[in-house]
Amino acid sequence: MANIAVRDMLTPWRNAAVASFQAEPTDQIGHWEPIVSRDELERCRAILPAKRGERRTPKHLLSGLVFYECGEPMTGSNRNGKPH
């Protein structure tokens, strides 16, 4: 089963029978029974964080993926041989 955050299950506009495009509500009403009212959904979205934790972009291509036999991570170095 996929690892889904509670926020991802509680905040989709479809739960309030509101159609959406690119995670933003549209003026169209869905043709299905809502699970919650739009007001309840908007209150839920206001309480829960909007984004997942931001991921840090690695500085080097294989950062965190390549290790020495002893288990230590390999580090990048600039042209003069000094490690970053």
Order of alpha helices (4+ residues) and beta strands (2+ residues): alpha-beta-beta-alpha
